[in-house]
Amino acid sequence: MENTEVPRVRFKDATGERTARWRSEGGTRPPQKIALADDTTRAAVAFRQACEGAWLLYRGDWRNARQLLTAMSHRIEERRPEAQSDLKAAFQAHRQFQSTVHQVLSRVLVVLDERHVPELRTAPDVREACLEVWGPADEPSVVSLRELLGMVGAHEWRKNGLELAALGGRIHPHYGVFAPIRSEYVDLVAQAPLARVERAFDVGTGTGVLALVLAKRGVAKIVATDVDPRCVVCARENVGRFGLDQRIEVQERDLFPEGLADLIVFNPPWMPAQPRSPVEKAIFDPDSRLLLRFLKELPSHLAPGGESWLIVSDLAELIGLRPAGFVPQAVQAADLMVVEELSTPARHPRSQDKDDALFAARSRERTVLHRLERR
């Protein structure tokens, strides 16, 4: 039976012993021991305590809490690993460093009251951001300040949207849903040769962006799927913004919907590594399991004469996480064939950043759309 018990945390402040709901996007267990921090706490002390595993509940001014977190961030940046010529080792060191950053900086906590109002002086109104992620509250909660700031930033993205030339409009990502800031894959779907398609599947739709591009290109009926409920809600909202509810149906599914399609589009996670948060599942696919499963199941969902567009970055191959030619070999093993490859170089900021630990690979990265058919 599923455990539905609400995780709780106990702490002591000036008002005495208290208990509150524990909130953690990554499923971190509630801390057992919590120390207090305030406007007099020095960053060096807080950083040392956090590195030693202490949890710090901030009681004071919101701006000072943010300044403390920023100062701690500067200190941990001084520990960033040096560049390595071995790209695979550099990737592993980078991932380990990012994990350390998350563990240390997430240890500064804040209390929200039963209306999602931070119990800190000068705190901004974060209620709408919290409602979008958690829904209404009926009791106080404790959350990482870093996580709360991420929610506030995501709320601004959701409100303002992200302009995409391929759509001729804005896509509005939700918190926990991968935003199409790397637009190379979107552009490839907008430009690939497209015969008359009556029904298409957009597998792992996320924000719904590829389904919307297909609709703009004239596909009559599209079923977009995602296993993550947040993605389903996000995609439905974006489809509604474009007034395409009658042509695009969004379903909560693990990969494929029922039936057959003339075209099946899939932009899988492109790095074969372990995700460390829900949103990272759009980037990291352990042992390429999702990619290989998609290819194995794909033939039984293609209509006669249909094709699939598999869009994958070659960064994993350049780093050495996958052998060269991995995708074409996996396609062949699934009794499929590549009829054409369309590619585009990376344009995202990291591909131009010479200080990035993986610049040697990112500067050569290409995103490839593989047009697949049954053998």
C-alpha positions as CSV (number, residue, x, y, z in Angstrom):
1,M,0.0,0.0,0.0
2,E,1.3,3.5,-0.9
3,N,2.5,5.6,2.0
4,T,0.4,8.7,2.0
5,E,1.6,10.1,5.4
6,V,2.6,13.7,5.1
7,P,6.3,14.2,6.0
8,R,6.7,16.5,9.0
9,V,9.6,18.4,10.6
10,R,10.0,19.6,14.2
11,F,12.0,22.6,15.2
12,K,12.3,25.1,18.0
13,D,12.2,28.9,17.6
14,A,11.5,31.9,19.8
15,T,7.8,30.8,20.1
16,G,8.7,27.4,21.4
17,E,8.4,23.8,20.0
18,R,6.7,23.7,16.6
19,T,5.9,21.2,13.9
20,A,5.3,21.8,10.2
21,R,4.9,20.0,6.9
22,W,8.1,19.2,5.2
23,R,8.3,20.0,1.5
24,S,11.1,18.7,-0.8
25,E,10.9,18.5,-4.6
26,G,13.6,15.8,-4.7
27,G,12.1,13.7,-1.9
28,T,14.7,14.5,0.6
29,R,13.8,13.1,4.0
30,P,12.8,15.6,6.8
31,P,15.8,16.8,8.8
32,Q,16.0,15.5,12.3
33,K,18.1,18.3,13.8
34,I,17.7,21.9,12.9
35,A,19.8,24.9,14.0
36,L,18.7,28.5,13.8
37,A,20.3,31.1,11.7
38,D,19.4,34.8,11.6
39,D,20.6,38.2,10.4
40,T,23.7,38.0,12.6
41,T,24.9,34.6,11.2
42,R,28.1,34.9,9.2
43,A,28.3,33.2,5.8
44,A,31.6,31.5,6.7
45,V,29.9,29.9,9.8
46,A,26.7,28.9,7.9
47,F,28.8,27.4,5.0
48,R,30.9,25.3,7.4
49,Q,27.8,24.1,9.2
50,A,26.0,23.2,6.0
51,C,29.1,21.3,4.7
52,E,29.2,19.4,7.9
53,G,25.5,18.3,7.3
54,A,23.7,20.8,9.5
55,W,20.2,22.2,8.6
56,L,19.8,26.0,9.2
57,L,16.3,27.5,9.7
58,Y,16.5,31.2,8.9
59,R,14.6,33.6,11.1
60,G,15.0,37.2,10.2
61,D,15.0,39.3,7.1
62,W,14.3,37.9,3.6
63,R,16.9,40.0,1.9
64,N,19.5,38.9,4.5
65,A,18.6,35.3,4.0
66,R,19.1,35.7,0.2
67,Q,22.4,37.4,0.8
68,L,23.5,34.6,3.1
69,L,22.7,32.0,0.4
70,T,24.5,34.0,-2.3
71,A,27.6,34.3,-0.1
72,M,27.5,30.5,0.5
73,S,27.2,30.0,-3.2
74,H,30.4,32.1,-3.8
75,R,32.3,30.0,-1.3
76,I,31.3,26.7,-2.9
77,E,32.2,28.0,-6.3
78,E,35.8,28.3,-5.1
79,R,35.7,24.5,-4.8
80,R,34.7,23.9,-8.4
81,P,37.0,21.2,-9.9
82,E,39.7,22.2,-12.3
83,A,39.4,21.5,-16.0
84,Q,40.3,18.0,-17.2
85,S,41.3,16.8,-20.7
86,D,39.5,13.5,-20.1
87,L,35.9,14.6,-20.9
88,K,34.2,11.6,-19.3
89,A,36.1,12.3,-16.1
90,A,35.3,16.0,-16.4
91,F,31.6,15.1,-16.7
92,Q,31.6,12.9,-13.7
93,A,33.5,15.6,-11.7
94,H,31.0,18.2,-12.8
95,R,28.0,16.0,-11.8
96,Q,29.5,15.4,-8.4
97,F,30.2,19.1,-7.9
98,Q,26.6,19.9,-8.8
99,S,25.3,17.4,-6.4
100,T,27.5,18.9,-3.6
101,V,26.2,22.4,-4.5
102,H,22.6,21.2,-4.2
103,Q,23.2,19.4,-0.9
104,V,25.0,22.3,0.7
105,L,22.8,25.2,-0.5
106,S,19.6,23.4,0.1
107,R,20.3,23.3,3.8
108,V,19.1,26.9,4.4
109,L,15.4,26.5,5.3
110,V,12.5,28.9,5.7
111,V,9.0,28.6,7.3
112,L,5.9,29.4,5.3
113,D,2.6,29.9,7.2
114,E,-0.7,28.3,6.4
115,R,-1.2,30.8,3.4
116,H,2.2,30.2,1.9
117,V,3.5,33.5,3.3
118,P,7.2,33.3,4.4
119,E,7.8,34.0,8.1
120,L,10.5,36.5,7.2
121,R,10.6,40.3,7.3
122,T,10.4,42.1,3.9
123,A,9.5,38.8,2.1
124,P,7.9,39.2,-1.3
125,D,4.5,37.7,-2.1
126,V,5.3,34.1,-3.2
127,R,1.8,32.7,-2.7
128,E,0.9,32.4,-6.4
129,A,4.1,30.5,-7.1
130,C,3.5,28.1,-4.2
131,L,-0.2,27.6,-5.2
132,E,0.9,26.7,-8.7
133,V,3.2,24.0,-7.4
134,W,1.6,22.7,-4.2
135,G,-2.0,24.0,-4.3
136,P,-3.7,25.4,-1.2
137,A,-2.2,24.9,2.2
138,D,-3.9,24.5,5.6
139,E,-0.8,24.4,7.8
140,P,2.7,25.9,8.0
141,S,5.5,24.2,6.0
142,V,9.3,24.2,5.9
143,V,11.1,24.3,2.6
144,S,14.6,25.0,1.3
145,L,15.1,28.7,0.5
146,R,16.9,27.6,-2.7
147,E,13.9,25.5,-3.8
148,L,11.5,28.3,-3.0
149,L,13.5,30.8,-5.1
150,G,13.5,28.3,-8.0
151,M,9.7,28.1,-7.7
152,V,9.5,31.9,-7.8
153,G,11.7,32.0,-10.9
154,A,9.6,29.3,-12.6
155,H,6.5,31.3,-11.8
156,E,7.9,34.2,-13.8
157,W,8.7,31.9,-16.7
158,R,5.2,30.5,-16.6
159,K,3.7,34.0,-16.5
160,N,5.8,35.6,-19.2
161,G,6.5,32.6,-21.5
162,L,9.4,31.8,-23.8
163,E,9.3,33.1,-27.4
164,L,10.0,30.4,-30.0
165,A,10.4,31.4,-33.7
166,A,9.2,27.9,-34.8
167,L,5.9,28.5,-33.1
168,G,5.5,32.2,-33.9
169,G,4.4,32.6,-30.2
170,R,5.3,31.8,-26.6
171,I,5.4,28.6,-24.7
172,H,4.7,28.7,-21.0
173,P,6.7,26.1,-19.0
174,H,5.6,25.1,-15.5
175,Y,7.7,24.4,-12.5
176,G,9.3,21.0,-12.8
177,V,8.7,20.8,-16.6
178,F,11.7,21.1,-18.9
179,A,11.6,24.4,-20.8
180,P,12.6,24.4,-24.5
181,I,15.5,26.8,-24.0
182,R,17.6,24.6,-26.2
183,S,15.5,25.2,-29.3
184,E,17.6,23.2,-31.8
185,Y,15.3,20.2,-31.6
186,V,12.2,22.4,-32.0
187,D,13.7,23.9,-35.2
188,L,14.5,20.5,-36.6
189,V,10.9,19.4,-36.2
190,A,9.7,22.6,-37.8
191,Q,12.0,22.0,-40.9
192,A,12.0,18.2,-41.5
193,P,10.3,17.0,-44.7
194,L,6.6,16.3,-43.9
195,A,4.3,14.2,-46.1
196,R,0.6,14.3,-45.5
197,V,0.0,13.1,-42.0
198,E,-3.5,12.4,-40.6
199,R,-2.4,11.3,-37.1
200,A,0.7,11.9,-35.1
201,F,2.0,11.0,-31.7
202,D,4.3,13.4,-29.7
203,V,5.8,11.1,-27.1
204,G,7.1,12.7,-23.9
205,T,5.5,16.0,-24.8
206,G,6.7,18.1,-21.8
207,T,5.5,21.6,-22.5
208,G,3.6,20.4,-25.6
209,V,5.9,22.4,-27.9
210,L,6.5,19.7,-30.5
211,A,2.8,18.9,-30.8
212,L,2.1,22.5,-31.3
213,V,4.8,22.7,-34.1
214,L,3.3,19.7,-35.8
215,A,-0.2,21.3,-35.6
216,K,1.2,24.5,-37.1
217,R,2.6,22.4,-40.0
218,G,-0.8,21.1,-40.8
219,V,-1.0,17.7,-39.0
220,A,-4.7,17.0,-38.6
221,K,-4.8,15.1,-35.3
222,I,-2.0,14.8,-32.7
223,V,-2.0,12.8,-29.4
224,A,0.7,14.1,-27.0
225,T,1.7,12.0,-24.1
226,D,3.7,12.3,-20.9
227,V,4.1,10.2,-17.8
228,D,4.5,13.2,-15.5
229,P,1.2,14.8,-14.4
230,R,2.8,18.2,-14.3
231,C,3.8,18.0,-17.9
232,V,0.3,16.9,-18.8
233,V,-1.2,20.0,-17.1
234,C,1.4,22.2,-18.7
235,A,1.0,20.9,-22.2
236,R,-2.8,21.2,-22.0
237,E,-2.5,24.8,-20.9
238,N,-0.2,25.6,-23.8
239,V,-2.4,23.8,-26.3
240,G,-5.4,25.8,-24.9
241,R,-3.4,29.1,-25.3
242,F,-3.0,28.4,-29.0
243,G,-6.7,27.3,-29.4
244,L,-5.7,23.9,-30.6
245,D,-7.7,21.7,-28.1
246,Q,-9.7,20.1,-31.0
247,R,-6.6,19.0,-32.8
248,I,-4.2,18.1,-30.0
249,E,-5.2,15.7,-27.2
250,V,-2.8,15.4,-24.2
251,Q,-2.8,12.1,-22.3
252,E,-1.0,10.9,-19.2
253,R,0.7,7.9,-20.6
254,D,4.0,6.0,-20.2
255,L,5.3,6.5,-23.8
256,F,2.7,5.5,-26.4
257,P,-1.0,6.1,-26.6
258,E,-3.4,3.5,-28.0
259,G,-3.6,2.9,-31.8
260,L,-1.3,3.7,-34.7
261,A,0.1,6.9,-36.1
262,D,1.6,8.0,-39.4
263,L,4.2,10.0,-37.6
264,I,5.7,9.5,-34.1
265,V,8.0,12.1,-32.7
266,F,10.3,11.6,-29.7
267,N,12.9,13.8,-28.1
268,P,14.3,11.6,-25.4
269,P,16.6,12.5,-22.5
270,W,20.0,12.7,-24.2
271,M,22.5,11.9,-21.4
272,P,22.8,8.3,-20.1
273,A,23.2,9.2,-16.4
274,Q,21.1,9.1,-13.2
275,P,18.7,12.0,-12.7
276,R,18.8,13.6,-9.3
277,S,15.5,15.6,-9.4
278,P,12.2,15.2,-11.3
279,V,13.0,17.8,-13.9
280,E,16.3,16.1,-14.7
281,K,14.4,13.2,-16.0
282,A,14.1,15.2,-19.2
283,I,17.9,15.2,-19.6
284,F,19.2,12.1,-18.0
285,D,18.3,8.5,-19.0
286,P,20.1,5.8,-17.0
287,D,21.8,3.3,-19.4
288,S,19.7,4.8,-22.2
289,R,16.8,2.6,-21.0
290,L,14.0,4.9,-22.1
291,L,15.5,5.4,-25.6
292,L,16.0,1.7,-26.1
293,R,12.5,0.9,-24.9
294,F,11.0,3.5,-27.3
295,L,12.8,1.9,-30.2
296,K,11.8,-1.6,-29.2
297,E,8.1,-0.7,-28.9
298,L,8.0,1.8,-31.8
299,P,7.2,-0.7,-34.7
300,S,4.0,-1.8,-33.2
301,H,2.7,1.8,-33.1
302,L,3.6,2.9,-36.6
303,A,0.9,2.8,-39.2
304,P,1.8,1.1,-42.6
305,G,4.1,3.5,-44.4
306,G,4.6,5.6,-41.3
307,E,7.8,7.1,-39.9
308,S,9.3,8.3,-36.7
309,W,11.4,11.3,-35.9
310,L,13.9,10.6,-33.2
311,I,15.7,13.7,-32.1
312,V,18.9,13.1,-30.1
313,S,22.0,15.2,-29.2
314,D,25.3,13.6,-29.9
315,L,26.9,15.1,-26.7
316,A,26.9,11.8,-24.9
317,E,29.0,10.3,-27.7
318,L,31.4,13.2,-27.7
319,I,32.0,12.9,-24.0
320,G,32.4,9.2,-24.1
321,L,29.2,8.1,-22.3
322,R,28.0,6.3,-25.3
323,P,30.1,4.6,-28.1
324,A,30.1,6.2,-31.5
325,G,27.2,5.1,-33.7
326,F,25.1,4.1,-30.7
327,V,21.8,5.4,-32.0
328,P,22.0,3.9,-35.5
329,Q,23.1,0.6,-34.1
330,A,20.1,0.7,-31.6
331,V,17.8,1.5,-34.5
332,Q,19.0,-1.4,-36.5
333,A,18.7,-3.8,-33.5
334,A,15.0,-2.7,-33.2
335,D,14.4,-3.8,-36.8
336,L,14.2,-0.2,-38.0
337,M,16.2,1.8,-40.5
338,V,17.4,5.4,-40.8
339,V,16.2,6.9,-44.0
340,E,17.6,10.3,-43.4
341,E,19.5,12.4,-40.8
342,L,19.0,16.1,-40.4
343,S,21.3,17.9,-37.9
344,T,22.1,21.3,-36.6
345,P,25.0,22.6,-34.4
346,A,24.4,23.6,-30.8
347,R,23.5,27.2,-30.3
348,H,22.9,27.3,-26.5
349,P,25.1,29.5,-24.4
350,R,27.2,26.7,-23.0
351,S,28.4,25.7,-26.5
352,Q,30.1,29.1,-26.6
353,D,31.5,29.2,-23.1
354,K,35.2,28.4,-23.1
355,D,35.2,28.2,-19.3
356,D,32.7,25.4,-19.3
357,A,34.3,22.1,-18.2
358,L,32.8,20.3,-21.2
359,F,33.5,23.1,-23.8
360,A,35.6,20.7,-26.0
361,A,32.5,18.6,-26.4
362,R,29.7,21.2,-26.3
363,S,31.4,23.3,-29.0
364,R,31.1,20.3,-31.4
365,E,27.7,19.2,-30.3
366,R,25.0,18.5,-32.9
367,T,21.4,17.7,-32.5
368,V,20.3,15.1,-35.0
369,L,16.8,14.2,-36.2
370,H,16.8,10.6,-37.4
371,R,13.9,9.7,-39.8
372,L,13.1,6.1,-39.0
373,E,11.0,3.5,-40.8
374,R,10.3,-0.2,-40.4
375,R,12.7,-2.5,-42.3
